[in-house]
């Protein structure tokens, strides 16, 4: 399933199954340097935007403009497959410090030139233990673990 199939109000326009969440993206190396006192906290490259929750995406996917704003280095390349079955090679950047629903972790992200907003994929959702509420069309911490993400080690 790519998106939840119910109707939501998004900026005054009804859209089918569109779940968005506020996401804070930070250059992790900047954040680490600030923690060590080597960079002023206000110099941490940070972007705060609405991201589309895409349960069909595996990784976090960010527009090239955001990758450039954050100054993220390419750490590898990956072959990606689109919904229409096209295949392409894309850069993967990181590390990125990601905060969604007051939960934070480090991730890599695929860079997509034609994208307008970040896509929050399954690895982010699972790592931060976030769930989509189909009734309210919102992203929220898993009710079974409201304080901290629950990670299954089975």
Secondary structure, 3 states (H helix, E strand, C coil): CCCCCCEEEECCEEEECCCEEEEEEEEHHHHHHHHCCCCCHHHCCEEEEEEEECCCCCCEEEEHHHHHHHCCCEEEEEEEECCCCCEEEEEEEEEEEEEECCEEEEEEEEEECCCCCCEECHHHHHHCCEEEECCCCEEEECHHHCCCCCCCCC
